[in-house]
C-alpha cells in the first residue's frame, strides 16, 4: 500500500473506533438506567485498635548473641 492509502485506512479505522465508543457509551447509559444502583457496603461495626510504635531506640541487650543475617557470626570476617 502507498502512504496515502495507508493514511486513508487509518482515518477509516479511527472513525470506526469513534463510532463504536459512542455506541458503547449509549449501551452503558441504557444499562445504568435499567439496573438499580446497588446499596453501598455498610461500615464495619468495630475498627481494629491502633497500636502506636514509640520512636525511642530499642534496648541493645535485645541484640546480644545475634547473628548478622547473611554475614556470618558477629566479630568474625564475612565470607
Secondary structure as UniProt FT lines:
FT   HELIX           3..34
FT   HELIX           60..63
FT   TURN            64..65
FT   TURN            69..71
FT   TURN            74..75
//
